Amino acid sequence: MKFLFTFCFSIIFSQVVVAQQKPYQDEFAHTFSILARDAETGEMAVGVQSHWFSVGTAVPWAKSGVGVVATQSFVSKRYGYEGIELLEKGYTPEKALNHLLKQDQNKAYRQVAMLNNDGKIAVHTGEKCVESAGHKIGDNFVVQANMMLNDEVIERMYDAYKMNLHLPLAERVMSAMHAAQGTGGDIRGKQSAALVVVSSEKPKNPWDDRIIDLRVDDHQNPIKELDRLLNVHRAYEFMNKGDVAMENQNTEAALDAYGKAEKLLPNNTEMKFWKAVALVNSGDVKKAVPLFERIFSIDKNWQKLLERLPKADLLNIQPQALNYLLEL
């Protein structure tokens, strides 16, 4: 009898242990996210926000010419890392996701979406994801969320993305994230956000893989801050275009690009400084003078920097003209 009791207790206990195997050691990134592909450019993006620290280090995964993945709820980074690997090997998102789900005893707690370079999509919302949880697939995009305040979050994300197809992909994704937060978002609040955009083609250099890679790790209003960073990113894109135009001796195109950058960041002193430097290098010191005057009135350290540029071959100017600028 004692043997039988011990045997039965062992069986019951082992079943309880198995039942208690839950993914509590995994990152607790309950959240909303969107994966999207631009049908014209082929660019792919992941946007995510969560009431969890540094969500951008766990949820979004992306690779140019391959695809994008968002793994959330109780996060298993394996879905991101191996998911991208499988997509690169030619697996469809559905086949890749099913392959990983079969190996995961905690799949009931997972929420994962995958989108490949062809716009094919696969998504899984486990039955143990905290409500409100779900997903919705559109044409070249998918939205997913768990632990939301209400059931409207997913619908509003979906609708907002479709209503803003005229915007660049990154801004389109941001519109969906704003809609999600505006409808209630994460029931716990907000803390971090991330935005990643990759190309439809593999880059020549692997370190140039990401077109946009922005993160807000800890902020009272992470989506608003992510918006600000995206605006800064766009401004520096124009600055880079201006620099290239100057290298090609196209001053008109350069000034146009610099002007667009300044409209996006009117209070950015550094942009004004390098625009003035570019004018000097193009031989137009006269146009650069009023710019330098305003810059130096803000901070004399810019004047010290200007003095150091000729030695680094970043400023092409006669000594007399340089001395004039240094005395402004």
Secondary structure as UniProt FT lines:
FT   HELIX           2..19
FT   TURN            24..25
FT   STRAND          27..29
FT   STRAND          31..37
FT   TURN            39..41
FT   STRAND          44..50
FT   TURN            53..54
FT   HELIX           55..57
FT   STRAND          60..63
FT   TURN            64..66
FT   STRAND          67..75
FT   HELIX           77..88
FT   TURN            89..90
FT   HELIX           93..102
FT   TURN            105..106
FT   HELIX           107..109
FT   STRAND          110..116
FT   TURN            117..118
FT   STRAND          121..125
FT   TURN            127..128
FT   STRAND          134..138
FT   TURN            139..140
FT   STRAND          141..145
FT   HELIX           152..163
FT   TURN            164..166
FT   HELIX           169..182
FT   TURN            183..184
FT   TURN            187..188
FT   STRAND          192..198
FT   HELIX           206..208
FT   STRAND          210..216
FT   HELIX           222..247
FT   TURN            248..249
FT   HELIX           251..264
FT   TURN            266..267
FT   HELIX           269..281
FT   TURN            282..283
FT   HELIX           285..298
FT   HELIX           301..308
FT   HELIX           310..312
FT   HELIX           319..326
//
